[in-house]
């Protein structure tokens, strides 16, 4: 299992200038490689491979000396990223699900990270030394575990710098088994309600900062293009977005950690969030809730901790009564489940979480029977 460790770093003016120069050179190479792929396809109706483009890098360095200032593995990674962008484009085009999204040229300031692999860097305690850049101080909030495979230096939209270590052979976290199972129903009013009755209120961080963000965006729209004040206003907008994202991630990590530490098996709904976002009245709140990121964190943390996360079909989980199994139709505005068959009165989301738990246990039992019969 591969895991990424993210740390904030501190640079002096010289190293920061070198990193910015590397990013600009990588952006230039990305655009050149993309232009080459487009022109080759238009002329010969064929696709040029990433290995062919990587083989042309020595010739490019001889013709343009600026590329010699950047590590060779870093330049190879740029070609690899472009190849991944094309692979994703062809996959979306084959699936024919919405827009395919052809890879775009990177404008100034739109290429914000570079990656080194086996060579070109050295880690010495709290300092990272990168060839042709210099020594960088790292704020180690936790120890790096496993074998480092790649080192990525990243610049955030607000101008902060981070380093990411991608590591293999991470030791499994020893969390004792609890023998408990839980079903989780996610929503907008309450972010998550589980079958045990615990409720996590939705903080709605974007809604909290929406007025401040609107003011800063209006100020940005008034500034002239290319002016220094426009850059400052743009940085303030980026800082606001960055704070919202950090608050949201912190909340999602803490919520996911609670379920990973207290339950062995977790059942969630198999939601098609992209289709749900087509609702104009709810799309902003759905994006602000970030259910997809929460589910990804659950799967990621469960794999590392030896837990199990199972997805169940969301069909009628909110309409069916968790006590008698009868269907009780209700609109989204009705927040209390009242069963006219058995008399059960329960919070709508709690009732749905109980149904998710039962459906997940049925799927798990059926899977166990199939595996037993095959064995």
N, C-alpha and C positions, 0 to 999 in steps of 0.2 A: 504493500500500500504506500502511495506517495502522499506526502503532506508538505504544505507550504508554511514557512515561518516568516512573518512580516515584521519589520522593525523600522523605526524612524532613524534617519541618519542626519549628520551635521557635516557640512562642507565649508571650506573657505572659498574665497572668490575664484581662485585659480581652478580648483577642482570642479566647482559648479559651472564655470565657463567651459571647461573641457567636456563635461557631461552634456551640456546644451549643444556643443558642437557635434558630439557623437550622435545625438538625437537628430540634429538637422541633416547630418550625413546619411544616417539610416533612412530618413524620410526621402531624401533625394534618390537613394538606391531603390527604395520601394516603388517610387513613381517611375523610375527608369525601367525597372523589371516589368511593371504593369504595362507600360507603353510598348515594350518589346513584345509581350504576349499578345497584345491587341493587334499590333502591326503584322506579326507573323501569321496570325489567324486570318487577317484580312487578305494577305497576299497568297498564302499557300493553303488556307483552310485546314490548318493543323495546329495542334497545341504543343507548345514547347514545355519541356519538363523542368522541374526544379533542379534536378541534377545537372542538366545542361547549362542552366543559368549559373549555378554555383561554379561550374568548370570554367566559366568565362570571367570570373572575378579577378584572377591574376592579370589578364589582359586589361581589364578595367582599371586596375591599380597603376599599371604602367602608363596608361593614357591620361588618367586623372589622379595626380598625386594626393589629393585630399582624402581618398579612400584608404591610403596607407596609414593614416593616423588612427584608424579604427581597427580593433581586433578582427582577425579573419573569421573566428567563430561567430562573432557578433553579426558580421555581414551575411554569413550563411544562415543565421537565424532569421534575418529580414526576408530572405528568399523563401525560407520555410513558412513564415507567416503568410506571405502572399499565396503560396501553394495551398495552405489551409483555407484561405479565403475563397479560392477558386473551387476547392473541393466542396465547401459548404454551399457555394452558389449552385454548382451542378446538382447537389443533393436536393436543394429546395426546388430547382427547376424540374427535377424528375418527379418530385412529390406533387408539384402543381398546387401548393397550398399557399395562396396569397402571392405577394411579390417575391421574385427570385432574389433581387438585391445584388446586382452585378458589382464586383469590387470597385471602389472609388479611389481616385487619386487623393493623397494626403496633403492638405493645405498646411500653411505655416502654423506650428503649435499643435498639430493633430497627431503627431507621433511622439508618444510620451514614455517609452521604455525600451531598453535594450538588454539582451540576455547573453551571458557568458556560460560556457559549459565546463570542460575539464581543465582548461588552461586560461591564462591571462588574469588570474586573480589569486589572492592569498589572504587567508583569514588568520589574524593574530589577536586572539582575545577579543577585545572590544573594537578592534580596528580592521577594516577591510582595505587591502591595497589592490588597486586595479592598474595593470600596465598601461602606460601612456596617459593615465589620469591622475593617479596619486593616492594618498592615504585618506581614508574616510572613517570618521568616528561613528560607531553604531550604538544606539541606546538599547541594550539587550534587556528586554522586559522578561524574557524567559530563555532558558537554555535551548540551543539547537540540538535536536535529536536525529539519529540516523546518519546516513551517508549523503552528503551534499552532491546533487547531480547538476543543478543549474543555479546560477546567481543572476537575478534580474534587478536592475536599478530602475526605479519608476519615479516619474514626476507627476504629482497630482495636478488637478486643474487650478488649484489655488496657489501653486508654486512650491509646495512642500515636497521633500524627497524621501523615498523609502527604498529599502532593499528587501528582496524576497529570496529566501533559500528554499529550493524545492528538494526534498530529501526522500530517500528510500530506506527500507528496513527500519521503520519506526516501531519501537516496542509497543505492544498492545497495552492499553490502560486497564489495570486490574480493578474493575468495579464489581462488587459482590452481587450475586443474583438476588432478586427480591421475590420472584415467583408471582409478580403482579402483571396484569394486562390492562390496557386502557384504549378506549376509542376517543378520537379527537374530532370535533366538528369546528371548522374555522368559519368566521363570519366577519361582518363589518362593524356592527354595533359592539359585539364582544369579539375580540380577536380569536380566542379559542375557548371552548367549553368542552370538558372531558366527561367521560362516563362516570367518574367519581364525584362529579358536581363542582369541581374546581373551575373557576372562571378567570381568564386573563383579559382585562379590559384593553380595548384598542387605543393606543396612545395617540394615533393620528398625527404624527410629527409634521407631515407636510401641511396639514390644515393649521397647525399651530403657528408655523412660520410663513404661511401664505401671504399675509399682509406685508410683512417685512420684505419678502421676496418680490412682491409686486412693486413696492416702492423702489427697490434697487434696480429692477428691470426697467422701470420708467425713466429713472435717471440715466441708465445706460443708453436707452434709445435716443436721448437728447444729445449725447456727445458726438462729436465729429469723428469720422473714420480716420484712424491713424494718429489721433491725438493722444497725449499722455494721460489726460483725464479719462479718456475712454478705457484705457488699459486698467486704470485704477478701479473704475466702476465695474468693469468686467470681472476683475479679481474679487470684488465684494459679492457679486452674484455667485461666483464659483464657490466662495467660502460658505455662503448660505446653503447651497445645494450639498456641499460636502458635510456640513454639520447635520443636515437632515438625514443623509445616508448613514453617517456614523451612529446617530441616535437609533435609527431603525435597526441597523445590524446589531448593536449592543442589546437591544430588546429581544431580537430574534434568537441570538446566541443564548441568552439567559433562559428564555422560554424552552428552547430545545434542550439545554442542559438539564433543566428540571425533569423533563420526561425521560431522558436517557438515564439519569441517576436513580429514578424511582420506579421504572417499569422495564420489564424484560421484553415484552412484545407490545408494539404500538401499532394501532390501526388508524389509517387516515383514508380520506376519500380520493378517488382518482378523478380529480377535477380537470376540465379543459379550460384553463384560465384564459387562454387566448380568445376563445369563443365568448367567454363571459365578459371580456372587456369591450365587446361590441355594444354593450348597453351604455348609452351616453350618460345616463343618470348615475350609474354606479361605477363607471370605469375609473374615475379619479380615486375613489375610495378603495377600489380593488388594488390599484397600483400602489397606493399608500400602504396597504396592509401587507403586501409582498408575501402572499401565501406560497408562491413557488419557491422563493428563497428559503422560507421556513421548512418546506418539505425537503429541499436539497440539504439543508443543514442537519435535519433529522437522519437522513440516509447516511450522510458523511460521518456524523458522530456515532451512529449506531454501528457502522462497520468497524470503527476504531475501538469501540467499547464492547463488542460482542453482543450487541442487542439486535432485535429483528423489527423491521418496519414493513407492514403489509398494506397495500392499497386495496380498497374495496370499491365496487361500483356505487355511485352516489344516487342511484335511482330510488326515489321515494323515501330516503332516509329522514326527511323532515315531515313527510305526510303520514307515515305509518306510525301507529301507536306501539311504543316499546313494551307495553304490558300485555295487550291482547293480540297485536299484530294486524288489527283492522286499519284500513286507510281512512284518515280524517283530513279531508282537503282543507287547505288554508292558504291565504295569500301571504306574501312576504311581509306585509305590514302587521300581521297577527304574530305576536311574540310569545304567546302562551298556548301550549298544547292542551286542549280540553277534549277528552275522548267521550263521545256520546254512547259508546258501547260498554265500556268498563268503568267510566267515571274518573279516569286518571287525569289529574291536573298537574302539569309540569312545564318548566321553561322549555320553549321550543328547541333551543340549541342543546340543552341537556337531553331531551328526548332523542334528538338526532344522534348525539354521541353514543347513547345506549344502543341504538339501532346499528351504528357503525361497528360497535364492539361485537354484537351478536353476528353480524354478517361476516366480520373478519374471522371470528372463531369458527364459523361454518366453513369458510374457504380453507382455513388452516387444517381443519379436521379432514376435509375431503382430500387435500393435498397429501396429508400423512397416509391416508388409506391407499391412495394411488401409488405412492412410493413403496408402501409395504407390499402391495400386490405385485409390483414389478420386481422387487427384491426376492 
